[in-house]
Amino acid sequence: MAALPLRPADPGPGGSWTAALAQSGLDERDRATDRAQSALSQLANAITQLARGLLDKNAPAVNGAGMRLRDLPQELAKARADGAPAYAGVGDTLPARLDELAALAADLLEARRISPAAQRLLDRAGAANLDQLARHAVTTRRPSKRT
C-alpha cells in the first residue's frame, strides 16, 4: 500500500494551513468565475434549447434560444478580456468566429420569428446552403443595426 502524504503542518498557534492559502490569493483565483467556461456553457445551452425547440416545434423555445444567442458576443468579449487560453494543436478557445456565428444565428431566428417569408425560405432550404440563405434573409428583411 502506498503511503499517503501527511497533512500540511499548521503555520503556528491559532492559525491553519487554509488561512495561509487564503492569504496567498490562490483561493480567490480558484473561486473566481471562469467567464470563458460560462460563455461556452451559454452557447451549448442555447444550441441545445434551439435543437429541442425545433424538434418539438416549440416556437417560444426557439425564440428564447435566439435571444440567448443575441447576448453571447458580449459575454465572449468579456471572456477574451479576462484572457482566454490558446492551446497548441487546438488554437484559440474563443475565436472571433463564434461571435459572428452567434450573431448570425440570432439574426436568423429573429427573421424567422418576424417574417413568414423568411420562415418559408428557411423551410425550403437545405443544410448545404443554409448559411448563405440566412445571410440573405437577414440582410433583406431587417435593417442593419451595425454601421
DOFITOR-733963 format. One record per atom (N, C-alpha, C): x, y, z; residue in one letter; residue number from 0. Coordinates in nm, 2 decimals, m for minus. Layout:
// residues N
px: X	py: Y	pz: Z	aa: a	i: NUM
...
// end
This chain:
// residues 147
px: 0.09	py: m0.12	pz: 0.00	aa: m	i: 0
px: 0.00	py: 0.00	pz: 0.00	aa: m	i: 0
px: 0.09	py: 0.12	pz: 0.00	aa: m	i: 0
px: 0.06	py: 0.22	pz: m0.08	aa: a	i: 1
px: 0.14	py: 0.34	pz: m0.09	aa: a	i: 1
px: 0.11	py: 0.43	pz: 0.03	aa: a	i: 1
px: 0.21	py: 0.50	pz: 0.07	aa: a	i: 2
px: 0.20	py: 0.60	pz: 0.18	aa: a	i: 2
px: 0.13	py: 0.72	pz: 0.13	aa: a	i: 2
px: 0.03	py: 0.77	pz: 0.20	aa: l	i: 3
px: m0.03	py: 0.90	pz: 0.16	aa: l	i: 3
px: 0.05	py: 1.01	pz: 0.22	aa: l	i: 3
px: 0.04	py: 1.13	pz: 0.15	aa: p	i: 4
px: 0.12	py: 1.24	pz: 0.21	aa: p	i: 4
px: 0.05	py: 1.29	pz: 0.34	aa: p	i: 4
px: 0.13	py: 1.35	pz: 0.42	aa: l	i: 5
px: 0.08	py: 1.40	pz: 0.55	aa: l	i: 5
px: 0.01	py: 1.53	pz: 0.53	aa: l	i: 5
px: m0.08	py: 1.56	pz: 0.62	aa: r	i: 6
px: m0.15	py: 1.69	pz: 0.62	aa: r	i: 6
px: m0.04	py: 1.80	pz: 0.64	aa: r	i: 6
px: m0.05	py: 1.91	pz: 0.57	aa: p	i: 7
px: 0.05	py: 2.02	pz: 0.60	aa: p	i: 7
px: 0.04	py: 2.07	pz: 0.74	aa: p	i: 7
px: 0.16	py: 2.10	pz: 0.79	aa: a	i: 8
px: 0.17	py: 2.15	pz: 0.93	aa: a	i: 8
px: 0.10	py: 2.28	pz: 0.94	aa: a	i: 8
px: 0.04	py: 2.31	pz: 1.06	aa: d	i: 9
px: m0.02	py: 2.44	pz: 1.09	aa: d	i: 9
px: 0.09	py: 2.54	pz: 1.10	aa: d	i: 9
px: 0.07	py: 2.66	pz: 1.04	aa: p	i: 10
px: 0.17	py: 2.76	pz: 1.04	aa: p	i: 10
px: 0.21	py: 2.81	pz: 1.18	aa: p	i: 10
px: 0.13	py: 2.80	pz: 1.28	aa: g	i: 11
px: 0.16	py: 2.85	pz: 1.41	aa: g	i: 11
px: 0.04	py: 2.84	pz: 1.50	aa: g	i: 11
px: 0.05	py: 2.89	pz: 1.62	aa: p	i: 12
px: m0.06	py: 2.89	pz: 1.71	aa: p	i: 12
px: m0.18	py: 2.98	pz: 1.66	aa: p	i: 12
px: m0.29	py: 2.92	pz: 1.67	aa: g	i: 13
px: m0.41	py: 2.99	pz: 1.63	aa: g	i: 13
px: m0.44	py: 3.00	pz: 1.48	aa: g	i: 13
px: m0.34	py: 2.95	pz: 1.40	aa: g	i: 14
px: m0.36	py: 2.96	pz: 1.25	aa: g	i: 14
px: m0.39	py: 2.82	pz: 1.19	aa: g	i: 14
px: m0.41	py: 2.82	pz: 1.07	aa: s	i: 15
px: m0.43	py: 2.69	pz: 1.00	aa: s	i: 15
px: m0.37	py: 2.70	pz: 0.86	aa: s	i: 15
px: m0.35	py: 2.59	pz: 0.80	aa: w	i: 16
px: m0.29	py: 2.59	pz: 0.67	aa: w	i: 16
px: m0.38	py: 2.65	pz: 0.56	aa: w	i: 16
px: m0.52	py: 2.65	pz: 0.59	aa: t	i: 17
px: m0.61	py: 2.71	pz: 0.49	aa: t	i: 17
px: m0.60	py: 2.86	pz: 0.50	aa: t	i: 17
px: m0.57	py: 2.92	pz: 0.61	aa: a	i: 18
px: m0.56	py: 3.06	pz: 0.62	aa: a	i: 18
px: m0.44	py: 3.11	pz: 0.54	aa: a	i: 18
px: m0.33	py: 3.03	pz: 0.53	aa: a	i: 19
px: m0.21	py: 3.06	pz: 0.45	aa: a	i: 19
px: m0.25	py: 3.06	pz: 0.30	aa: a	i: 19
px: m0.33	py: 2.97	pz: 0.27	aa: l	i: 20
px: m0.38	py: 2.96	pz: 0.13	aa: l	i: 20
px: m0.46	py: 3.08	pz: 0.09	aa: l	i: 20
px: m0.55	py: 3.12	pz: 0.18	aa: a	i: 21
px: m0.63	py: 3.24	pz: 0.15	aa: a	i: 21
px: m0.55	py: 3.37	pz: 0.14	aa: a	i: 21
px: m0.45	py: 3.38	pz: 0.22	aa: q	i: 22
px: m0.36	py: 3.50	pz: 0.21	aa: q	i: 22
px: m0.28	py: 3.50	pz: 0.08	aa: q	i: 22
px: m0.25	py: 3.39	pz: 0.02	aa: s	i: 23
px: m0.17	py: 3.38	pz: m0.10	aa: s	i: 23
px: m0.24	py: 3.43	pz: m0.22	aa: s	i: 23
px: m0.37	py: 3.44	pz: m0.22	aa: g	i: 24
px: m0.45	py: 3.48	pz: m0.34	aa: g	i: 24
px: m0.49	py: 3.36	pz: m0.42	aa: g	i: 24
px: m0.44	py: 3.25	pz: m0.40	aa: l	i: 25
px: m0.48	py: 3.13	pz: m0.48	aa: l	i: 25
px: m0.62	py: 3.09	pz: m0.46	aa: l	i: 25
px: m0.67	py: 3.10	pz: m0.34	aa: d	i: 26
px: m0.80	py: 3.06	pz: m0.31	aa: d	i: 26
px: m0.90	py: 3.15	pz: m0.39	aa: d	i: 26
px: m0.88	py: 3.28	pz: m0.39	aa: e	i: 27
px: m0.97	py: 3.38	pz: m0.46	aa: e	i: 27
px: m0.97	py: 3.35	pz: m0.61	aa: e	i: 27
px: m0.85	py: 3.33	pz: m0.66	aa: r	i: 28
px: m0.84	py: 3.30	pz: m0.80	aa: r	i: 28
px: m0.91	py: 3.17	pz: m0.84	aa: r	i: 28
px: m0.90	py: 3.07	pz: m0.76	aa: d	i: 29
px: m0.97	py: 2.94	pz: m0.79	aa: d	i: 29
px: m1.12	py: 2.95	pz: m0.77	aa: d	i: 29
px: m1.16	py: 3.04	pz: m0.69	aa: r	i: 30
px: m1.31	py: 3.06	pz: m0.67	aa: r	i: 30
px: m1.37	py: 3.16	pz: m0.77	aa: r	i: 30
px: m1.29	py: 3.23	pz: m0.84	aa: a	i: 31
px: m1.34	py: 3.33	pz: m0.94	aa: a	i: 31
px: m1.41	py: 3.26	pz: m1.05	aa: a	i: 31
px: m1.51	py: 3.33	pz: m1.11	aa: t	i: 32
px: m1.59	py: 3.28	pz: m1.22	aa: t	i: 32
px: m1.50	py: 3.27	pz: m1.34	aa: t	i: 32
px: m1.51	py: 3.16	pz: m1.41	aa: d	i: 33
px: m1.43	py: 3.14	pz: m1.54	aa: d	i: 33
px: m1.53	py: 3.19	pz: m1.65	aa: d	i: 33
px: m1.51	py: 3.31	pz: m1.70	aa: r	i: 34
px: m1.60	py: 3.36	pz: m1.80	aa: r	i: 34
px: m1.60	py: 3.29	pz: m1.93	aa: r	i: 34
px: m1.48	py: 3.23	pz: m1.96	aa: a	i: 35
px: m1.47	py: 3.15	pz: m2.09	aa: a	i: 35
px: m1.56	py: 3.03	pz: m2.07	aa: a	i: 35
px: m1.55	py: 2.96	pz: m1.96	aa: q	i: 36
px: m1.64	py: 2.84	pz: m1.94	aa: q	i: 36
px: m1.78	py: 2.88	pz: m1.94	aa: q	i: 36
px: m1.81	py: 2.99	pz: m1.88	aa: s	i: 37
px: m1.95	py: 3.04	pz: m1.87	aa: s	i: 37
px: m2.01	py: 3.07	pz: m2.01	aa: s	i: 37
px: m1.93	py: 3.14	pz: m2.09	aa: a	i: 38
px: m1.97	py: 3.18	pz: m2.22	aa: a	i: 38
px: m1.99	py: 3.05	pz: m2.31	aa: a	i: 38
px: m1.90	py: 2.96	pz: m2.30	aa: l	i: 39
px: m1.92	py: 2.84	pz: m2.38	aa: l	i: 39
px: m2.03	py: 2.75	pz: m2.33	aa: l	i: 39
px: m2.06	py: 2.75	pz: m2.20	aa: s	i: 40
px: m2.18	py: 2.68	pz: m2.15	aa: s	i: 40
px: m2.31	py: 2.75	pz: m2.20	aa: s	i: 40
px: m2.31	py: 2.88	pz: m2.20	aa: q	i: 41
px: m2.43	py: 2.95	pz: m2.25	aa: q	i: 41
px: m2.45	py: 2.92	pz: m2.40	aa: q	i: 41
px: m2.34	py: 2.91	pz: m2.48	aa: l	i: 42
px: m2.35	py: 2.87	pz: m2.62	aa: l	i: 42
px: m2.41	py: 2.73	pz: m2.63	aa: l	i: 42
px: m2.35	py: 2.64	pz: m2.56	aa: a	i: 43
px: m2.40	py: 2.50	pz: m2.56	aa: a	i: 43
px: m2.55	py: 2.49	pz: m2.52	aa: a	i: 43
px: m2.59	py: 2.56	pz: m2.41	aa: n	i: 44
px: m2.72	py: 2.55	pz: m2.37	aa: n	i: 44
px: m2.82	py: 2.61	pz: m2.47	aa: n	i: 44
px: m2.78	py: 2.72	pz: m2.53	aa: a	i: 45
px: m2.87	py: 2.79	pz: m2.63	aa: a	i: 45
px: m2.88	py: 2.69	pz: m2.75	aa: a	i: 45
px: m2.78	py: 2.63	pz: m2.80	aa: i	i: 46
px: m2.79	py: 2.53	pz: m2.91	aa: i	i: 46
px: m2.88	py: 2.42	pz: m2.87	aa: i	i: 46
px: m2.86	py: 2.37	pz: m2.75	aa: t	i: 47
px: m2.95	py: 2.26	pz: m2.71	aa: t	i: 47
px: m3.09	py: 2.30	pz: m2.70	aa: t	i: 47
px: m3.12	py: 2.42	pz: m2.65	aa: q	i: 48
px: m3.26	py: 2.47	pz: m2.64	aa: q	i: 48
px: m3.31	py: 2.49	pz: m2.79	aa: q	i: 48
px: m3.23	py: 2.54	pz: m2.88	aa: l	i: 49
px: m3.27	py: 2.55	pz: m3.01	aa: l	i: 49
px: m3.31	py: 2.42	pz: m3.08	aa: l	i: 49
px: m3.22	py: 2.32	pz: m3.06	aa: a	i: 50
px: m3.24	py: 2.19	pz: m3.12	aa: a	i: 50
px: m3.37	py: 2.13	pz: m3.07	aa: a	i: 50
px: m3.39	py: 2.13	pz: m2.94	aa: r	i: 51
px: m3.51	py: 2.07	pz: m2.88	aa: r	i: 51
px: m3.63	py: 2.15	pz: m2.92	aa: r	i: 51
px: m3.62	py: 2.28	pz: m2.93	aa: g	i: 52
px: m3.74	py: 2.36	pz: m2.97	aa: g	i: 52
px: m3.78	py: 2.33	pz: m3.12	aa: g	i: 52
px: m3.68	py: 2.32	pz: m3.20	aa: l	i: 53
px: m3.71	py: 2.28	pz: m3.34	aa: l	i: 53
px: m3.77	py: 2.14	pz: m3.35	aa: l	i: 53
px: m3.71	py: 2.05	pz: m3.28	aa: l	i: 54
px: m3.76	py: 1.91	pz: m3.28	aa: l	i: 54
px: m3.91	py: 1.90	pz: m3.23	aa: l	i: 54
px: m3.94	py: 1.98	pz: m3.12	aa: d	i: 55
px: m4.07	py: 1.97	pz: m3.07	aa: d	i: 55
px: m4.17	py: 2.07	pz: m3.13	aa: d	i: 55
px: m4.12	py: 2.15	pz: m3.23	aa: k	i: 56
px: m4.20	py: 2.26	pz: m3.29	aa: k	i: 56
px: m4.25	py: 2.36	pz: m3.18	aa: k	i: 56
px: m4.16	py: 2.39	pz: m3.09	aa: n	i: 57
px: m4.19	py: 2.48	pz: m2.98	aa: n	i: 57
px: m4.13	py: 2.62	pz: m3.01	aa: n	i: 57
px: m4.21	py: 2.71	pz: m3.07	aa: a	i: 58
px: m4.17	py: 2.84	pz: m3.11	aa: a	i: 58
px: m4.11	py: 2.93	pz: m3.00	aa: a	i: 58
px: m4.17	py: 2.93	pz: m2.88	aa: p	i: 59
px: m4.12	py: 3.01	pz: m2.77	aa: p	i: 59
px: m3.97	py: 2.96	pz: m2.73	aa: p	i: 59
px: m3.95	py: 2.83	pz: m2.73	aa: a	i: 60
px: m3.82	py: 2.78	pz: m2.70	aa: a	i: 60
px: m3.72	py: 2.83	pz: m2.81	aa: a	i: 60
px: m3.76	py: 2.82	pz: m2.93	aa: v	i: 61
px: m3.67	py: 2.86	pz: m3.04	aa: v	i: 61
px: m3.64	py: 3.01	pz: m3.03	aa: v	i: 61
px: m3.74	py: 3.09	pz: m3.00	aa: n	i: 62
px: m3.72	py: 3.23	pz: m2.99	aa: n	i: 62
px: m3.63	py: 3.27	pz: m2.87	aa: n	i: 62
px: m3.65	py: 3.19	pz: m2.76	aa: g	i: 63
px: m3.57	py: 3.21	pz: m2.64	aa: g	i: 63
px: m3.42	py: 3.18	pz: m2.67	aa: g	i: 63
px: m3.40	py: 3.08	pz: m2.75	aa: a	i: 64
px: m3.26	py: 3.04	pz: m2.79	aa: a	i: 64
px: m3.20	py: 3.15	pz: m2.87	aa: a	i: 64
px: m3.28	py: 3.21	pz: m2.96	aa: g	i: 65
px: m3.23	py: 3.33	pz: m3.03	aa: g	i: 65
px: m3.19	py: 3.44	pz: m2.95	aa: g	i: 65
px: m3.27	py: 3.47	pz: m2.84	aa: m	i: 66
px: m3.24	py: 3.58	pz: m2.75	aa: m	i: 66
px: m3.11	py: 3.55	pz: m2.67	aa: m	i: 66
px: m3.09	py: 3.42	pz: m2.63	aa: r	i: 67
px: m2.97	py: 3.38	pz: m2.56	aa: r	i: 67
px: m2.85	py: 3.40	pz: m2.65	aa: r	i: 67
px: m2.86	py: 3.36	pz: m2.78	aa: l	i: 68
px: m2.75	py: 3.38	pz: m2.87	aa: l	i: 68
px: m2.72	py: 3.53	pz: m2.90	aa: l	i: 68
px: m2.82	py: 3.61	pz: m2.90	aa: r	i: 69
px: m2.80	py: 3.75	pz: m2.92	aa: r	i: 69
px: m2.71	py: 3.81	pz: m2.81	aa: r	i: 69
px: m2.71	py: 3.77	pz: m2.69	aa: d	i: 70
px: m2.63	py: 3.82	pz: m2.58	aa: d	i: 70
px: m2.49	py: 3.76	pz: m2.58	aa: d	i: 70
px: m2.47	py: 3.65	pz: m2.65	aa: l	i: 71
px: m2.34	py: 3.58	pz: m2.64	aa: l	i: 71
px: m2.22	py: 3.65	pz: m2.68	aa: l	i: 71
px: m2.22	py: 3.73	pz: m2.79	aa: p	i: 72
px: m2.10	py: 3.80	pz: m2.83	aa: p	i: 72
px: m2.04	py: 3.89	pz: m2.72	aa: p	i: 72
px: m2.13	py: 3.96	pz: m2.64	aa: q	i: 73
px: m2.08	py: 4.04	pz: m2.53	aa: q	i: 73
px: m2.01	py: 3.96	pz: m2.42	aa: q	i: 73
px: m2.07	py: 3.84	pz: m2.40	aa: e	i: 74
px: m2.01	py: 3.75	pz: m2.30	aa: e	i: 74
px: m1.87	py: 3.70	pz: m2.34	aa: e	i: 74
px: m1.87	py: 3.67	pz: m2.47	aa: l	i: 75
px: m1.74	py: 3.62	pz: m2.53	aa: l	i: 75
px: m1.63	py: 3.73	pz: m2.52	aa: l	i: 75
px: m1.67	py: 3.85	pz: m2.55	aa: a	i: 76
px: m1.58	py: 3.96	pz: m2.54	aa: a	i: 76
px: m1.52	py: 3.98	pz: m2.40	aa: a	i: 76
px: m1.61	py: 3.97	pz: m2.30	aa: k	i: 77
px: m1.57	py: 3.98	pz: m2.16	aa: k	i: 77
px: m1.47	py: 3.86	pz: m2.13	aa: k	i: 77
px: m1.50	py: 3.74	pz: m2.18	aa: a	i: 78
px: m1.41	py: 3.63	pz: m2.15	aa: a	i: 78
px: m1.28	py: 3.65	pz: m2.22	aa: a	i: 78
px: m1.27	py: 3.70	pz: m2.34	aa: r	i: 79
px: m1.15	py: 3.73	pz: m2.40	aa: r	i: 79
px: m1.07	py: 3.83	pz: m2.33	aa: r	i: 79
px: m1.13	py: 3.93	pz: m2.27	aa: a	i: 80
px: m1.07	py: 4.04	pz: m2.19	aa: a	i: 80
px: m1.00	py: 3.98	pz: m2.07	aa: a	i: 80
px: m1.06	py: 3.87	pz: m2.01	aa: d	i: 81
px: m1.01	py: 3.81	pz: m1.90	aa: d	i: 81
px: m0.88	py: 3.72	pz: m1.93	aa: d	i: 81
px: m0.87	py: 3.70	pz: m2.06	aa: g	i: 82
px: m0.75	py: 3.62	pz: m2.11	aa: g	i: 82
px: m0.78	py: 3.47	pz: m2.13	aa: g	i: 82
px: m0.86	py: 3.44	pz: m2.23	aa: a	i: 83
px: m0.90	py: 3.30	pz: m2.26	aa: a	i: 83
px: m0.77	py: 3.23	pz: m2.32	aa: a	i: 83
px: m0.75	py: 3.11	pz: m2.28	aa: p	i: 84
px: m0.63	py: 3.04	pz: m2.32	aa: p	i: 84
px: m0.63	py: 2.99	pz: m2.46	aa: p	i: 84
px: m0.51	py: 2.98	pz: m2.52	aa: a	i: 85
px: m0.49	py: 2.92	pz: m2.65	aa: a	i: 85
px: m0.41	py: 2.80	pz: m2.63	aa: a	i: 85
px: m0.44	py: 2.69	pz: m2.69	aa: y	i: 86
px: m0.36	py: 2.57	pz: m2.67	aa: y	i: 86
px: m0.30	py: 2.52	pz: m2.80	aa: y	i: 86
px: m0.18	py: 2.47	pz: m2.79	aa: a	i: 87
px: m0.11	py: 2.41	pz: m2.91	aa: a	i: 87
px: m0.19	py: 2.30	pz: m2.97	aa: a	i: 87
px: m0.21	py: 2.30	pz: m3.09	aa: g	i: 88
px: m0.28	py: 2.20	pz: m3.16	aa: g	i: 88
px: m0.43	py: 2.22	pz: m3.16	aa: g	i: 88
px: m0.48	py: 2.31	pz: m3.07	aa: v	i: 89
px: m0.62	py: 2.35	pz: m3.07	aa: v	i: 89
px: m0.64	py: 2.49	pz: m3.12	aa: v	i: 89
px: m0.56	py: 2.58	pz: m3.08	aa: g	i: 90
px: m0.57	py: 2.72	pz: m3.11	aa: g	i: 90
px: m0.65	py: 2.80	pz: m3.01	aa: g	i: 90
px: m0.70	py: 2.91	pz: m3.06	aa: d	i: 91
px: m0.78	py: 3.00	pz: m2.97	aa: d	i: 91
px: m0.91	py: 2.92	pz: m2.92	aa: d	i: 91
px: m0.93	py: 2.93	pz: m2.79	aa: t	i: 92
px: m1.05	py: 2.86	pz: m2.74	aa: t	i: 92
px: m1.18	py: 2.95	pz: m2.76	aa: t	i: 92
px: m1.16	py: 3.08	pz: m2.78	aa: l	i: 93
px: m1.28	py: 3.16	pz: m2.81	aa: l	i: 93
px: m1.25	py: 3.24	pz: m2.93	aa: l	i: 93
px: m1.26	py: 3.18	pz: m3.05	aa: p	i: 94
px: m1.23	py: 3.25	pz: m3.17	aa: p	i: 94
px: m1.34	py: 3.36	pz: m3.20	aa: p	i: 94
px: m1.30	py: 3.46	pz: m3.27	aa: a	i: 95
px: m1.40	py: 3.57	pz: m3.30	aa: a	i: 95
px: m1.51	py: 3.52	pz: m3.39	aa: a	i: 95
px: m1.48	py: 3.41	pz: m3.46	aa: r	i: 96
px: m1.59	py: 3.35	pz: m3.55	aa: r	i: 96
px: m1.71	py: 3.30	pz: m3.47	aa: r	i: 96
px: m1.69	py: 3.27	pz: m3.34	aa: l	i: 97
px: m1.80	py: 3.23	pz: m3.25	aa: l	i: 97
px: m1.90	py: 3.35	pz: m3.24	aa: l	i: 97
px: m1.84	py: 3.47	pz: m3.23	aa: d	i: 98
px: m1.93	py: 3.59	pz: m3.22	aa: d	i: 98
px: m2.01	py: 3.61	pz: m3.34	aa: d	i: 98
px: m1.95	py: 3.59	pz: m3.46	aa: e	i: 99
px: m2.01	py: 3.61	pz: m3.59	aa: e	i: 99
px: m2.12	py: 3.50	pz: m3.60	aa: e	i: 99
px: m2.09	py: 3.38	pz: m3.57	aa: l	i: 100
px: m2.19	py: 3.27	pz: m3.59	aa: l	i: 100
px: m2.31	py: 3.29	pz: m3.49	aa: l	i: 100
px: m2.28	py: 3.33	pz: m3.37	aa: a	i: 101
px: m2.39	py: 3.35	pz: m3.27	aa: a	i: 101
px: m2.48	py: 3.47	pz: m3.32	aa: a	i: 101
px: m2.42	py: 3.58	pz: m3.36	aa: a	i: 102
px: m2.50	py: 3.69	pz: m3.41	aa: a	i: 102
px: m2.58	py: 3.65	pz: m3.54	aa: a	i: 102
px: m2.52	py: 3.57	pz: m3.63	aa: l	i: 103
px: m2.59	py: 3.52	pz: m3.75	aa: l	i: 103
px: m2.71	py: 3.43	pz: m3.71	aa: l	i: 103
px: m2.69	py: 3.34	pz: m3.62	aa: a	i: 104
px: m2.80	py: 3.25	pz: m3.57	aa: a	i: 104
px: m2.91	py: 3.33	pz: m3.51	aa: a	i: 104
px: m2.87	py: 3.43	pz: m3.42	aa: a	i: 105
px: m2.97	py: 3.52	pz: m3.36	aa: a	i: 105
px: m3.05	py: 3.60	pz: m3.46	aa: a	i: 105
px: m2.98	py: 3.65	pz: m3.56	aa: d	i: 106
px: m3.05	py: 3.72	pz: m3.67	aa: d	i: 106
px: m3.14	py: 3.63	pz: m3.75	aa: d	i: 106
px: m3.09	py: 3.51	pz: m3.78	aa: l	i: 107
px: m3.17	py: 3.41	pz: m3.85	aa: l	i: 107
px: m3.30	py: 3.38	pz: m3.77	aa: l	i: 107
px: m3.29	py: 3.36	pz: m3.64	aa: l	i: 108
px: m3.40	py: 3.32	pz: m3.56	aa: l	i: 108
px: m3.50	py: 3.44	pz: m3.55	aa: l	i: 108
px: m3.44	py: 3.56	pz: m3.54	aa: e	i: 109
px: m3.53	py: 3.68	pz: m3.54	aa: e	i: 109
px: m3.60	py: 3.70	pz: m3.67	aa: e	i: 109
px: m3.53	py: 3.68	pz: m3.78	aa: a	i: 110
px: m3.60	py: 3.69	pz: m3.91	aa: a	i: 110
px: m3.71	py: 3.58	pz: m3.92	aa: a	i: 110
px: m3.68	py: 3.46	pz: m3.87	aa: r	i: 111
px: m3.78	py: 3.35	pz: m3.87	aa: r	i: 111
px: m3.91	py: 3.39	pz: m3.79	aa: r	i: 111
px: m3.88	py: 3.46	pz: m3.68	aa: r	i: 112
px: m3.99	py: 3.50	pz: m3.59	aa: r	i: 112
px: m4.08	py: 3.61	pz: m3.65	aa: r	i: 112
px: m4.01	py: 3.71	pz: m3.71	aa: i	i: 113
px: m4.09	py: 3.83	pz: m3.75	aa: i	i: 113
px: m4.14	py: 3.82	pz: m3.90	aa: i	i: 113
px: m4.09	py: 3.72	pz: m3.97	aa: s	i: 114
px: m4.12	py: 3.72	pz: m4.11	aa: s	i: 114
px: m4.17	py: 3.59	pz: m4.16	aa: s	i: 114
px: m4.30	py: 3.57	pz: m4.20	aa: p	i: 115
px: m4.34	py: 3.45	pz: m4.26	aa: p	i: 115
px: m4.27	py: 3.41	pz: m4.38	aa: p	i: 115
px: m4.22	py: 3.51	pz: m4.46	aa: a	i: 116
px: m4.15	py: 3.48	pz: m4.59	aa: a	i: 116
px: m4.01	py: 3.42	pz: m4.55	aa: a	i: 116
px: m3.95	py: 3.47	pz: m4.45	aa: a	i: 117
px: m3.82	py: 3.41	pz: m4.41	aa: a	i: 117
px: m3.84	py: 3.27	pz: m4.36	aa: a	i: 117
px: m3.95	py: 3.25	pz: m4.29	aa: q	i: 118
px: m3.98	py: 3.11	pz: m4.24	aa: q	i: 118
px: m4.00	py: 3.02	pz: m4.36	aa: q	i: 118
px: m4.07	py: 3.06	pz: m4.46	aa: r	i: 119
px: m4.09	py: 2.97	pz: m4.58	aa: r	i: 119
px: m3.96	py: 2.95	pz: m4.65	aa: r	i: 119
px: m3.88	py: 3.05	pz: m4.66	aa: l	i: 120
px: m3.75	py: 3.04	pz: m4.72	aa: l	i: 120
px: m3.66	py: 2.93	pz: m4.65	aa: l	i: 120
px: m3.66	py: 2.94	pz: m4.52	aa: l	i: 121
px: m3.58	py: 2.85	pz: m4.43	aa: l	i: 121
px: m3.64	py: 2.71	pz: m4.44	aa: l	i: 121
px: m3.77	py: 2.70	pz: m4.45	aa: d	i: 122
px: m3.83	py: 2.56	pz: m4.45	aa: d	i: 122
px: m3.79	py: 2.49	pz: m4.58	aa: d	i: 122
px: m3.77	py: 2.57	pz: m4.69	aa: r	i: 123
px: m3.73	py: 2.51	pz: m4.82	aa: r	i: 123
px: m3.58	py: 2.48	pz: m4.83	aa: r	i: 123
px: m3.50	py: 2.55	pz: m4.75	aa: a	i: 124
px: m3.36	py: 2.55	pz: m4.76	aa: a	i: 124
px: m3.30	py: 2.41	pz: m4.72	aa: a	i: 124
px: m3.20	py: 2.37	pz: m4.79	aa: g	i: 125
px: m3.12	py: 2.26	pz: m4.75	aa: g	i: 125
px: m3.01	py: 2.30	pz: m4.65	aa: g	i: 125
px: m2.95	py: 2.21	pz: m4.58	aa: a	i: 126
px: m2.85	py: 2.24	pz: m4.49	aa: a	i: 126
px: m2.72	py: 2.29	pz: m4.56	aa: a	i: 126
px: m2.70	py: 2.25	pz: m4.68	aa: a	i: 127
px: m2.58	py: 2.29	pz: m4.75	aa: a	i: 127
px: m2.57	py: 2.44	pz: m4.78	aa: a	i: 127
px: m2.68	py: 2.50	pz: m4.81	aa: n	i: 128
px: m2.68	py: 2.64	pz: m4.84	aa: n	i: 128
px: m2.75	py: 2.73	pz: m4.74	aa: n	i: 128
px: m2.77	py: 2.68	pz: m4.62	aa: l	i: 129
px: m2.84	py: 2.75	pz: m4.51	aa: l	i: 129
px: m2.77	py: 2.88	pz: m4.47	aa: l	i: 129
px: m2.64	py: 2.87	pz: m4.46	aa: d	i: 130
px: m2.56	py: 2.99	pz: m4.42	aa: d	i: 130
px: m2.58	py: 3.10	pz: m4.52	aa: d	i: 130
px: m2.57	py: 3.07	pz: m4.64	aa: q	i: 131
px: m2.59	py: 3.18	pz: m4.75	aa: q	i: 131
px: m2.73	py: 3.23	pz: m4.75	aa: q	i: 131
px: m2.83	py: 3.14	pz: m4.74	aa: l	i: 132
px: m2.97	py: 3.19	pz: m4.73	aa: l	i: 132
px: m3.00	py: 3.27	pz: m4.61	aa: l	i: 132
px: m2.94	py: 3.23	pz: m4.50	aa: a	i: 133
px: m2.96	py: 3.30	pz: m4.37	aa: a	i: 133
px: m2.91	py: 3.45	pz: m4.38	aa: a	i: 133
px: m2.79	py: 3.46	pz: m4.44	aa: r	i: 134
px: m2.73	py: 3.59	pz: m4.45	aa: r	i: 134
px: m2.82	py: 3.68	pz: m4.55	aa: r	i: 134
px: m2.87	py: 3.62	pz: m4.66	aa: h	i: 135
px: m2.95	py: 3.69	pz: m4.75	aa: h	i: 135
px: m3.08	py: 3.73	pz: m4.68	aa: h	i: 135
px: m3.14	py: 3.64	pz: m4.61	aa: a	i: 136
px: m3.27	py: 3.67	pz: m4.55	aa: a	i: 136
px: m3.26	py: 3.78	pz: m4.44	aa: a	i: 136
px: m3.15	py: 3.78	pz: m4.37	aa: v	i: 137
px: m3.13	py: 3.88	pz: m4.26	aa: v	i: 137
px: m3.10	py: 4.01	pz: m4.33	aa: v	i: 137
px: m3.02	py: 4.02	pz: m4.43	aa: t	i: 138
px: m2.99	py: 4.15	pz: m4.49	aa: t	i: 138
px: m3.10	py: 4.21	pz: m4.57	aa: t	i: 138
px: m3.19	py: 4.13	pz: m4.62	aa: t	i: 139
px: m3.30	py: 4.18	pz: m4.70	aa: t	i: 139
px: m3.43	py: 4.21	pz: m4.62	aa: t	i: 139
px: m3.44	py: 4.14	pz: m4.50	aa: r	i: 140
px: m3.56	py: 4.16	pz: m4.42	aa: r	i: 140
px: m3.55	py: 4.25	pz: m4.30	aa: r	i: 140
px: m3.43	py: 4.28	pz: m4.26	aa: r	i: 141
px: m3.41	py: 4.36	pz: m4.14	aa: r	i: 141
px: m3.31	py: 4.47	pz: m4.16	aa: r	i: 141
px: m3.34	py: 4.59	pz: m4.13	aa: p	i: 142
px: m3.23	py: 4.70	pz: m4.14	aa: p	i: 142
px: m3.12	py: 4.67	pz: m4.04	aa: p	i: 142
px: m3.00	py: 4.69	pz: m4.09	aa: s	i: 143
px: m2.88	py: 4.66	pz: m4.02	aa: s	i: 143
px: m2.86	py: 4.76	pz: m3.90	aa: s	i: 143
px: m2.83	py: 4.71	pz: m3.78	aa: k	i: 144
px: m2.80	py: 4.79	pz: m3.66	aa: k	i: 144
px: m2.65	py: 4.82	pz: m3.66	aa: k	i: 144
px: m2.58	py: 4.74	pz: m3.73	aa: r	i: 145
px: m2.43	py: 4.76	pz: m3.73	aa: r	i: 145
px: m2.39	py: 4.85	pz: m3.85	aa: r	i: 145
px: m2.33	py: 4.96	pz: m3.81	aa: t	i: 146
px: m2.28	py: 5.05	pz: m3.92	aa: t	i: 146
px: m2.13	py: 5.07	pz: m3.91	aa: t	i: 146
// end
